[in-house]
């Protein structure tokens, strides 16, 4: 059992953010008319939006507290209904129900969904345990960097800490279900390797980059076929909502800031990239080349370090073991993980003998 967490503070919810639709319109405009590319656009708008939102977090929280209190009261008196956003499975051996919210890391909507699901189950007394897509070493860094009640906890509000705090307050176990850090390739190492190859065209570096990206896409295509094609239309429709897309820059900012705080080298990388974007003319060839290189390196690093298939198997096995440890108490196990792992984990627990539970969307 890890270090106890204190009582969770009231969170800043998306409804408290003023005029978020303006950010959505700016981002859409950048996608349609800009030359910097979708990945770089998202990163830049994430930094810009987050730089404004983060210092105002305390100011925003006063109105958010009132809204959150009313929402918590409603959640305590009624079941949560998130049709298409929460998946269910049933363990026939222990009668335990497994609930898998579909999360985008650090997104306010995902945080709100997890909070409502967890609070509803805790109030009903049916919460058995929560499984997080993390390991003990990553979790220790997270809690050290942004402890409950701190300013950084508000700035980097996330679905995993939200779930853990509610579980701890209810006296239920928090389980780390992912591979240990040392078993996952380092993203920064993959970026460094990609940069070295990019600077070594005569030594076969460009060919190695092309092969790495091609093999990565082939692994993803194979994984999508195993998971049933990845055609989760309800999740896609949710992501296409203007209010959901409007808060994506904040999720980008939180994700990037979290990475920078965990590894100081990212601060230097981010400073260099932002400086280049500011100094280079928007429509110049040099600007386009810089964006292309950044996106190429990022795509290669993501494809090289994802390890989605292996991590899905570990997470699914953790779900099975957790249900067995609860015995026949018929409690609910909440699995908090990113959208990239959702379908794969659900597929694997169904293969392990769990039954799909589609009879009700109420938690």
C-alpha positions as CSV (number, residue, x, y, z in Angstrom):
1,X,0.0,0.0,0.0
2,X,1.4,3.4,-1.0
3,X,1.5,6.6,1.0
4,X,-1.9,7.8,2.1
5,X,-3.4,10.7,0.3
6,X,-5.1,13.5,2.1
7,X,-8.8,14.5,1.6
8,X,-9.2,15.7,-2.0
9,X,-9.8,19.4,-2.5
10,X,-12.5,20.8,-4.7
11,X,-11.4,20.7,-8.3
12,X,-11.4,23.2,-11.1
13,X,-13.9,21.9,-13.7
14,X,-14.2,22.8,-17.3
15,X,-17.5,24.7,-16.7
16,X,-15.5,27.3,-14.8
17,X,-13.3,28.2,-17.8
18,X,-14.5,31.4,-19.5
19,X,-15.0,31.5,-23.3
20,X,-13.2,28.3,-24.0
21,X,-14.9,28.2,-27.4
22,X,-12.6,31.0,-28.5
23,X,-9.6,28.7,-28.1
24,X,-11.5,26.0,-30.2
25,X,-12.1,28.5,-33.0
26,X,-8.5,29.6,-33.0
27,X,-7.3,26.0,-33.1
28,X,-9.7,25.2,-35.9
29,X,-8.5,28.2,-37.8
30,X,-4.9,27.2,-37.3
31,X,-5.7,23.7,-38.6
32,X,-7.4,25.0,-41.7
33,X,-5.2,28.0,-42.7
34,X,-1.9,27.6,-40.8
35,X,1.3,26.0,-42.2
36,X,2.7,24.7,-38.9
37,X,0.9,21.4,-38.8
38,X,-1.7,20.0,-36.4
39,X,0.8,18.6,-33.8
40,X,2.8,21.8,-33.5
41,X,-0.4,23.9,-33.5
42,X,-1.8,21.9,-30.7
43,X,1.4,22.2,-28.7
44,X,1.7,26.0,-29.2
45,X,-1.9,26.7,-28.4
46,X,-1.6,24.3,-25.4
47,X,1.3,26.4,-24.1
48,X,-0.5,29.7,-24.8
49,X,-3.8,28.6,-23.3
50,X,-2.2,26.9,-20.3
51,X,0.1,29.9,-19.6
52,X,-3.1,32.0,-19.2
53,X,-5.2,29.4,-17.4
54,X,-2.6,28.2,-14.9
55,X,-1.9,31.5,-13.0
56,X,-5.6,32.1,-12.9
57,X,-6.4,28.7,-11.4
58,X,-6.9,30.1,-7.9
59,X,-9.1,32.9,-9.1
60,X,-11.2,30.5,-11.1
61,X,-11.5,27.9,-8.3
62,X,-13.7,30.1,-6.1
63,X,-16.6,29.8,-8.6
64,X,-15.7,26.2,-9.4
65,X,-16.1,25.3,-5.7
66,X,-19.8,26.3,-5.7
67,X,-20.5,24.4,-9.0
68,X,-18.5,21.4,-7.8
69,X,-20.4,21.2,-4.5
70,X,-23.8,21.2,-6.3
71,X,-22.5,18.5,-8.7
72,X,-21.2,16.4,-5.9
73,X,-24.6,16.6,-4.1
74,X,-26.4,15.5,-7.3
75,X,-23.9,12.6,-7.8
76,X,-24.5,11.4,-4.3
77,X,-28.2,11.2,-4.8
78,X,-28.4,9.7,-8.3
79,X,-26.5,7.1,-10.5
80,X,-24.1,8.5,-13.1
81,X,-25.1,8.1,-16.7
82,X,-22.3,8.5,-19.3
83,X,-23.7,6.7,-22.3
84,X,-20.9,5.8,-24.7
85,X,-18.2,7.1,-22.4
86,X,-17.9,4.3,-19.9
87,X,-17.6,0.6,-20.7
88,X,-18.6,-2.3,-18.4
89,X,-17.7,-5.9,-18.0
90,X,-18.7,-8.6,-15.5
91,X,-16.5,-11.3,-13.9
92,X,-18.8,-14.3,-13.6
93,X,-16.6,-16.0,-11.0
94,X,-16.6,-13.2,-8.4
95,X,-19.7,-11.2,-9.6
96,X,-17.4,-8.1,-9.7
97,X,-18.3,-5.5,-12.2
98,X,-15.4,-3.7,-14.1
99,X,-16.0,-0.1,-15.2
100,X,-13.6,1.5,-17.7
101,X,-14.1,5.2,-18.4
102,X,-12.7,6.4,-21.7
103,X,-10.2,9.0,-20.8
104,X,-8.0,11.6,-22.5
105,X,-5.1,12.2,-20.1
106,X,-5.4,15.6,-18.2
107,X,-8.6,16.5,-20.1
108,X,-11.2,18.3,-17.8
109,X,-14.0,16.2,-19.2
110,X,-12.2,13.0,-18.4
111,X,-11.4,14.2,-14.9
112,X,-15.1,15.1,-14.4
113,X,-16.2,11.7,-15.7
114,X,-13.9,9.8,-13.4
115,X,-14.8,11.9,-10.4
116,X,-18.6,11.4,-11.0
117,X,-18.2,7.6,-11.5
118,X,-15.9,7.2,-8.4
119,X,-18.0,9.4,-6.2
120,X,-21.2,7.7,-7.2
121,X,-19.8,4.2,-6.4
122,X,-18.2,5.4,-3.1
123,X,-21.5,6.9,-2.0
124,X,-23.4,3.7,-2.8
125,X,-20.7,1.7,-0.9
126,X,-20.1,-0.6,-4.0
127,X,-16.6,0.6,-4.8
128,X,-14.1,-2.3,-4.6
129,X,-10.8,-0.9,-5.9
130,X,-9.4,1.5,-8.5
131,X,-6.7,0.4,-11.0
132,X,-4.5,3.2,-12.5
133,X,-2.5,3.1,-15.7
134,X,0.8,3.8,-13.9
135,X,3.5,2.1,-11.9
136,X,4.8,2.7,-8.4
137,X,7.8,4.8,-9.4
138,X,5.8,7.0,-11.8
139,X,3.1,7.4,-9.1
140,X,5.7,8.4,-6.5
141,X,7.0,11.2,-8.8
142,X,3.4,12.4,-9.5
143,X,2.5,12.6,-5.8
144,X,5.8,14.3,-4.9
145,X,5.5,16.8,-7.8
146,X,1.8,17.7,-7.3
147,X,0.6,16.6,-3.8
148,X,-3.1,16.8,-3.0
149,X,-4.2,20.3,-2.1
150,X,-1.2,22.0,-3.7
151,X,-1.2,24.7,-6.4
152,X,0.4,22.3,-8.9
153,X,-2.3,19.7,-8.2
154,X,-4.8,22.3,-9.4
155,X,-2.8,23.2,-12.5
156,X,-2.1,19.6,-13.4
157,X,-5.6,18.3,-12.5
158,X,-5.8,14.7,-13.8
159,X,-8.1,11.8,-13.8
160,X,-5.7,9.4,-12.0
161,X,-5.2,11.5,-8.9
162,X,-8.9,12.4,-8.8
163,X,-9.7,8.7,-8.7
164,X,-7.0,7.8,-6.2
165,X,-8.1,10.6,-3.8
166,X,-11.7,9.5,-3.8
167,X,-10.7,5.8,-3.3
168,X,-8.5,6.7,-0.4
169,X,-11.2,8.8,1.2
170,X,-13.5,5.8,0.9
171,X,-10.9,3.4,2.3
172,X,-10.6,1.4,-0.9
173,X,-7.3,0.2,-2.4
174,X,-5.5,2.0,-5.2
175,X,-3.6,-0.5,-7.5
176,X,-0.9,0.3,-10.0
177,X,-1.6,-1.8,-13.1
178,X,1.0,-0.8,-15.6
179,X,4.5,-1.9,-16.5
180,X,7.3,-0.6,-14.4
181,X,9.2,2.4,-15.8
182,X,12.4,0.5,-16.4
183,X,10.5,-1.9,-18.7
184,X,9.2,0.9,-20.9
185,X,11.5,2.6,-23.5
186,X,12.4,6.2,-22.6
187,X,10.6,8.8,-24.8
188,X,13.6,11.2,-24.5
189,X,16.0,8.4,-25.5
190,X,13.9,7.7,-28.6
191,X,13.9,11.4,-29.5
192,X,17.6,11.6,-29.1
193,X,18.1,8.5,-31.3
194,X,15.8,10.0,-33.9
195,X,17.7,13.3,-33.9
196,X,21.0,11.5,-34.3
197,X,19.7,9.5,-37.3
198,X,18.3,12.7,-38.8
199,X,21.7,14.3,-38.7
200,X,23.4,11.2,-40.2
201,X,21.9,10.8,-43.7
202,X,25.1,9.4,-45.2
203,X,25.4,6.8,-42.4
204,X,21.9,5.3,-43.1
205,X,20.2,7.5,-40.5
206,X,17.3,8.6,-42.8
207,X,16.7,5.0,-43.8
208,X,16.6,3.9,-40.2
209,X,14.1,6.7,-39.4
210,X,11.9,5.6,-42.3
211,X,12.0,2.0,-41.2
212,X,11.3,2.8,-37.6
213,X,8.2,4.9,-38.6
214,X,7.0,2.3,-41.1
215,X,7.3,-0.6,-38.5
216,X,5.6,1.5,-35.9
217,X,2.6,2.2,-38.1
218,X,2.4,-1.5,-39.0
219,X,2.3,-2.4,-35.3
220,X,-0.5,0.1,-34.8
221,X,-2.5,-1.2,-37.7
222,X,-2.1,-4.8,-36.5
223,X,-3.2,-3.7,-33.0
224,X,-6.3,-1.9,-34.4
225,X,-7.3,-5.1,-36.3
226,X,-6.9,-7.1,-33.1
227,X,-9.1,-4.6,-31.2
228,X,-11.8,-4.7,-33.8
229,X,-10.8,-1.9,-36.1
230,X,-10.9,0.9,-33.5
231,X,-14.2,2.1,-34.8
232,X,-15.5,3.6,-31.5
233,X,-17.9,6.0,-33.1
234,X,-19.4,7.2,-29.8
235,X,-16.0,8.2,-28.5
236,X,-15.2,10.0,-31.8
237,X,-18.5,11.9,-31.6
238,X,-17.7,12.9,-28.0
239,X,-14.3,14.2,-29.2
240,X,-15.9,16.2,-32.0
241,X,-18.1,18.2,-29.7
242,X,-16.9,21.9,-29.7
243,X,-16.8,22.1,-25.9
244,X,-14.6,18.9,-25.8
245,X,-12.3,20.2,-28.5
246,X,-12.1,23.6,-26.9
247,X,-10.5,22.1,-23.8
248,X,-7.9,20.0,-25.7
249,X,-5.3,22.8,-25.5
250,X,-5.5,22.7,-21.7
251,X,-5.0,18.9,-21.9
252,X,-2.0,19.5,-24.2
253,X,-0.5,22.1,-21.8
254,X,-0.9,19.9,-18.8
255,X,0.6,16.9,-20.5
256,X,3.6,18.9,-21.8
257,X,4.1,20.7,-18.5
258,X,4.0,17.4,-16.6
259,X,6.7,15.9,-18.9
260,X,8.9,19.0,-18.5
261,X,8.6,18.9,-14.7
262,X,9.5,15.2,-14.6
263,X,12.6,15.7,-16.8
264,X,14.3,19.1,-16.9
265,X,15.8,18.4,-20.3
266,X,12.3,18.9,-21.8
267,X,12.4,22.5,-20.6
268,X,15.4,23.2,-22.8
269,X,13.8,21.4,-25.8
270,X,10.6,23.3,-25.3
271,X,12.4,26.6,-25.0
272,X,14.4,25.9,-28.2
273,X,11.3,24.9,-30.2
274,X,9.2,27.9,-29.0
275,X,12.1,30.3,-29.7
276,X,12.4,29.0,-33.3
277,X,8.6,29.3,-33.8
278,X,8.7,32.9,-32.6
279,X,11.8,34.0,-34.5
280,X,11.1,32.3,-37.9
281,X,8.6,34.0,-40.3
282,X,5.3,32.1,-40.2
283,X,5.2,31.4,-44.0
284,X,8.9,30.8,-44.5
285,X,10.5,27.6,-45.8
286,X,12.6,27.4,-42.7
287,X,9.5,27.5,-40.4
288,X,8.0,24.7,-42.4
289,X,11.2,22.6,-42.2
290,X,11.4,23.1,-38.4
291,X,7.8,22.0,-38.0
292,X,8.3,19.0,-40.2
293,X,11.4,17.9,-38.2
294,X,9.7,18.3,-34.9
295,X,6.6,16.3,-36.0
296,X,8.8,13.6,-37.6
297,X,10.9,13.2,-34.4
298,X,7.8,13.1,-32.2
299,X,5.9,10.6,-34.4
300,X,8.9,8.3,-34.5
301,X,9.4,8.5,-30.7
302,X,5.7,7.8,-30.0
303,X,5.6,4.8,-32.3
304,X,8.9,3.5,-30.9
305,X,7.9,3.7,-27.2
306,X,4.1,3.1,-27.1
307,X,4.3,-0.6,-26.3
308,X,0.5,-0.6,-26.3
309,X,0.0,-4.3,-26.8
310,X,2.3,-5.4,-24.0
311,X,0.9,-2.9,-21.5
312,X,-2.7,-3.8,-22.4
313,X,-1.9,-7.4,-21.4
314,X,-0.4,-6.4,-18.1
315,X,-3.3,-4.1,-17.3
316,X,-5.9,-6.8,-18.2
317,X,-4.1,-9.3,-16.0
318,X,-4.1,-6.8,-13.2
319,X,-7.9,-6.5,-13.6
320,X,-8.3,-10.2,-13.3
321,X,-6.1,-10.5,-10.2
322,X,-7.9,-7.6,-8.6
323,X,-11.3,-9.1,-9.1
324,X,-10.1,-12.4,-7.7
325,X,-8.7,-10.7,-4.6
326,X,-12.1,-9.1,-3.9
327,X,-13.7,-12.6,-3.7
328,X,-17.4,-12.8,-4.1
329,X,-18.2,-9.4,-2.7
330,X,-19.8,-8.2,-6.0
331,X,-18.0,-4.9,-5.8
332,X,-17.0,-2.6,-8.6
333,X,-13.5,-2.2,-10.0
334,X,-12.8,1.1,-11.8
335,X,-10.0,1.0,-14.3
336,X,-8.6,4.5,-15.1
337,X,-6.5,4.5,-18.3
338,X,-6.0,6.4,-21.5
339,X,-8.1,6.0,-24.6
340,X,-5.2,4.3,-26.4
341,X,-5.4,1.4,-24.0
342,X,-9.2,1.3,-23.4
343,X,-10.2,-1.0,-26.3
344,X,-7.2,-3.3,-25.9
345,X,-7.7,-3.9,-22.2
346,X,-11.5,-4.4,-22.6
347,X,-10.8,-6.9,-25.4
348,X,-8.4,-8.9,-23.3
349,X,-10.5,-9.1,-20.2
350,X,-13.3,-10.4,-22.3
351,X,-10.9,-13.0,-23.7
352,X,-10.1,-14.0,-20.1
353,X,-13.7,-15.0,-19.4
354,X,-15.3,-11.7,-18.5
355,X,-18.8,-11.0,-19.9
356,X,-19.7,-7.8,-21.7
357,X,-22.2,-5.8,-19.6
358,X,-24.2,-3.6,-22.0
359,X,-27.6,-3.8,-20.2
360,X,-27.2,-0.4,-18.5
361,X,-25.2,2.8,-18.8
362,X,-25.7,3.7,-15.2
363,X,-22.8,3.2,-12.9
